[in-house]
Amino acid sequence: MGARLRISPLVRALVAGGLIASGAPLLACGKSSSSQPRAHATAPGEHSAGSSPSPAQASAFARSVNLTAADVPGFAASSTHEGETAQEKRLEVRLRRCAGAVGSGDALAQQQSPSFKLRRDVLELTVSSEVTVARTQASAAGELAAIRSPRVRSCFSRYLYSLLRTQRNRDTHLSPVTIVSGTPPAPGANGSFGWRITASFSVAQAKLSLYVDILGFVRGTARVTLVSSGALRPFPAAIQQRLYTLLLARATAHGL
């Protein structure tokens, strides 16, 4: 296809920083929920609003929640790390100016799982997770509110379109990147978020698409994100739902 969509650290930080999506159902996520997030009771081991877990607790929580190779049989962990080009860094600066400095620079912990890949002929699937622990629930809630603006989604769409243009072949025509938002169910969480990003290409007479789903939730001071992608077709909905549910169950069991 000649183009790939790499989710940069800044993009992960902005999305993991909290997106409560508005209204429209997210494809591959089942039925969307229009109800407002409900507060949950403080369970043993959790911290009340305004309190802060220790860095050690935050790191242990992230390790307990993130995906492992055992969670995705048949997928192989990627051992390569792709550095960012100068052009990609310039585009990130432009994104930051457009969307605002929403991130997790003061987080107690921020850990990513390996990127797990499955390749079958021209079909390629990838999935990974990220856990970020803020200092307080108020901080996590503030980031949710900050990134809720439709302007942020517009900024991301333009950024991703520009990013893909730098990676495509000369004979590849790229259509505008679309982002559909939704609210996947997350019982017991303070809020959930979801994006379906679609990038469509035309090469000669062939039309190809790249799909990236970013799903997540906020529970207490923790923000958990699942990033999955598929070339030619979306990441399988059943696997995506299983992994999302698994992350939610782990976050609940090991709640801060």
Secondary structure as GFF3:
##gff-version 3
##sequence-region A 1 256
A	DSSP	alpha_helix	9	16	.	.	.	ID=ss1
A	DSSP	alpha_helix	55	65	.	.	.	ID=ss2
A	DSSP	three_ten_helix	69	71	.	.	.	ID=ss3
A	DSSP	beta_strand	76	77	.	.	.	ID=ss4
A	DSSP	alpha_helix	86	99	.	.	.	ID=ss5
A	DSSP	beta_strand	109	112	.	.	.	ID=ss6
A	DSSP	beta_strand	116	120	.	.	.	ID=ss7
A	DSSP	beta_strand	123	133	.	.	.	ID=ss8
A	DSSP	alpha_helix	137	146	.	.	.	ID=ss9
A	DSSP	alpha_helix	150	167	.	.	.	ID=ss10
A	DSSP	beta_strand	172	174	.	.	.	ID=ss11
A	DSSP	beta_strand	178	182	.	.	.	ID=ss12
A	DSSP	beta_strand	191	203	.	.	.	ID=ss13
A	DSSP	beta_strand	206	219	.	.	.	ID=ss14
A	DSSP	beta_strand	222	231	.	.	.	ID=ss15
A	DSSP	alpha_helix	237	253	.	.	.	ID=ss16
###
